[in-house]
Every structure is written in structure tokens, then in C-alpha cells.
Amino acid sequence: MESQVYSPQTKVAVTPVALPNTNMLYLTLKRLIDIAGSLFGLVLLFPLFSVLAILVRLSSAGPILHRRRVLSHQQYEGGTPQSFDAFKFRTMITNADAFLAQHPELMAEFQKDFKLRDDPRVTKVGHKLRRSSLDELPQLFNVLRGQMTLVGPRMISPPELEMYGEYAAKLLSVKPGLTGLWQVSGRQNVSYAERVKLDMYYIDNRTLGMDIEILLRTVVSVLKRQGAY
């Protein structure tokens, strides 16, 4: 498995919050776009999925897909947010968690922003997938299933929730996105604190026009490989 620094027993208490004021027409259209967009993408990109699956399989031993456990939206049991598996093409060696645990200096760097700039656990094929953001294409299945949306705040693992502080409940009041304002604003070159601000800005100001603009900017960012590593 790829690094998650997460235990299924992890419990993160969050006080439920009212959903941001949002027009129901917007929510309905957003879901319809999610369904149509994810279906279209899965059909159109099926040949690419097949090629990438073969490359991942040949690059190193292990499964083709990685299931990253992330927090869900607006689902609570006694104040504890629920979670789901977000799909990605596997980009790391299979013993990534154990490798990280054996290198305290890497663990310390990882815990700052939950990323490693020069991650030795990433495979050669994995580097290319991450640089092109192709590793995240399987999340179209999550969008189709209603667990994610095409545009929204970045999905997070349970340990990351404390990075949002007082804004944690607001973050979990909406679905995480396949792409979002953070991804088109510098991505890994943006500090975590700035990322929190971008997520909150999106939640407070989201519109269909903003979603479409972010989708278009995402295409440009992916083609230019801006901020990805």
C-alpha cells in the first residue's frame, strides 16, 4: 500500500456544521455534470486506462490500483466523520508505509505538509503518472458513485483534518473534488495554510461558472504539469 499514515481506528471528532447557503438548482446541475462528466471520461479514456494499468503492473510488484482512505462529507456517527476509499493508480512501492516508518527524517518532512518533494518510495512509472496527474484518473469512479465531485476542496486523510482547525467542519460539509481551486493555484507549490484558505474560499463562493472555470484551468495545468511532483 502507498503511504497513508492512517489507522482504521483513528477517530477525529468534528462538530457538525450547517451546509453553506447553496441554491438547490446549482447542486442538482452539479450532480448531473458529475455523472455525465465521469461517464464520458471513463468511456473516452478506457484505452488509456488499459495502457496505464499495464505500465503500473510492469513497473513493480503490487496491485494496479491504490485505495487511499479519505474523509467523507457530511456523514457523522457521534461527531466522527465517515471515510471512503479514493482510487488512484499505484505510484509507490508496496511497502511504502514501512519504508517511511524506518526513516524518521522522511516522516518528519512528510508530516509538515503530508507530501515529500523527492519521495524515494515512488516508482519510475509513478513519477511520470504524478507529474501528469494521470494517477488520479480512477477517481472518476468515485465521482460516478457520488463520493466525490469533479470540482471541490481537496480530499484529505484523517490525520490532515487538524490542519484545518476551526474550518474542519466546513470542509466536511461538501464533497471532496477530483480537482479544485488548490490544484489550479500552484498545487504543491502552495503552503498547506494557503491551501486551507483556498478550500474555504471555494466553499463560500462556489458557483457553476467557477466550477467550469476550474475544470478548464485544470486541463491547462495538467498539460503544463504545473506544481505536480
Buried (B, 14 or more C-beta within 10 A) or exposed (E): BBBBBBEEEBEBEBEEBEEEEBEEEEEEEBBEBBBEBBEEBBEEBEEEBEEBBEBBBEBBEBEBBBBBBBBBBBEBEEEBBEBBEBBBBBBBBBBBBEBBEEEEEBBEBBEEBBEBEEBEBBBEBBBBBBEBBBBBBBBBBBBBEEBBBBBBBBBBBBBBBEBBEEBBBBBBBBBBBBBBBBBBBBBBEBEBEEBBBBBBBBBEEBEBEBBEBBBEBBEEBBEEEBBBB
